[in-house]
Structures are given as structure tokens and as C-alpha cells.
Amino acid sequence: MSRNENKSARRGRIGKKSWINRGDYNTRRIWGLRQADGVLVDVRELETAPGGIASCGLDDQGEILLVTYAGQIFHLDLSGTKYE
């Protein structure tokens, strides 16, 4: 994820295992980042959100939810994503 790709990032320590998910409001892109001992070891572009990301959170089952500035709430389905 370069500085050119990240225009207005929203981040949160939510996700699977040791992954941190980060989303960008302007580009609507969502990334998964993983670090070990304070060093970034992996970055993956996961998805494109349906709207500008205002916030994110977890539902009762621990699944990731995205909230857009328009007030829409979306479930982020990462079932096809492999976390290693």
C-alpha cells in the first residue's frame, strides 16, 4: 500500500488472527496488514467497499462490518481470503 493508494485511511484492529484491516475512504479499498515484532510483514488488498468507509466494527459473531458515510452498513465477507 503506497502513499498514492492511501488517501484517507480508516483503520482498526479487527480481523482474523494477527491481521489488521485498513480501509480508505476515497478509494474505498480495503487491505489486510500483518506485522510481527513491530515490523510489517505482509499487505494484501482484500476488497473494494461499496461506498466511502466511515467506520468499521464487529458483529456478535466477530464478523467485520463496514459503515459508509451514507449510513449504510455492510458485512465484509472474507470467507474466500486465506490468512496464513
C-alpha positions in Angstrom: 0.0 0.0 0.0 1.8 3.1 -1.2 1.1 6.7 -0.1 -0.6 7.2 -3.5 -3.1 4.4 -2.8 -4.0 5.6 0.7 -5.9 8.9 0.6 -8.0 8.9 3.8 -7.4 5.7 5.8 -9.6 4.2 8.4 -8.1 1.5 10.4 -8.9 -0.9 13.2 -7.6 -4.0 14.9 -10.3 -6.1 13.7 -10.0 -9.2 11.6 -8.7 -12.7 11.7 -5.7 -14.0 13.6 -2.9 -11.4 13.6 -4.3 -9.3 10.7 -5.3 -5.7 10.9 -7.8 -4.4 8.4 -7.4 -0.9 7.0 -9.8 0.9 4.6 -9.5 4.1 2.6 -12.5 6.5 2.3 -11.6 8.0 -1.0 -10.6 4.9 -3.0 -12.9 2.5 -1.0 -10.1 -0.1 -1.0 -9.6 -2.4 2.0 -6.3 -4.0 2.9 -5.2 -6.6 5.4 -1.9 -5.9 7.1 0.1 -8.3 9.3 3.0 -7.4 11.5 5.5 -9.4 13.6 7.6 -7.9 16.3 6.5 -4.4 15.2 7.6 -5.0 11.6 5.2 -5.1 8.7 5.5 -8.5 7.0 2.5 -8.7 4.6 0.0 -6.4 2.9 -2.9 -7.7 0.8 -5.6 -5.8 -1.0 -8.8 -7.6 0.1 -11.8 -5.8 -1.4 -13.4 -2.6 -2.6 -16.1 -1.2 -0.4 -19.5 -0.2 -1.9 -19.1 3.4 -0.5 -16.7 5.7 1.4 -15.7 4.0 4.6 -16.6 6.0 7.7 -16.1 3.2 10.3 -15.8 -0.5 10.9 -16.6 -2.8 13.7 -17.5 -6.4 14.6 -20.9 -8.0 14.9 -21.9 -10.5 17.7 -20.2 -13.4 15.7 -17.0 -11.5 15.3 -17.6 -10.7 11.6 -16.4 -7.4 10.1 -19.0 -4.7 9.4 -18.3 -1.5 7.4 -20.2 1.7 7.7 -20.3 4.2 4.9 -20.8 8.0 5.3 -24.2 7.5 3.7 -25.1 5.4 6.8 -25.2 2.1 5.0 -23.9 -1.0 6.9 -22.2 -3.8 5.1 -20.9 -7.2 6.2 -17.3 -7.7 4.9 -17.3 -11.3 3.6 -13.7 -12.6 3.7 -14.6 -16.2 3.6 -12.5 -16.7 0.4 -9.5 -15.0 1.9 -6.7 -17.2 3.2 -5.0 -16.0 6.3 -1.7 -17.7 6.9 
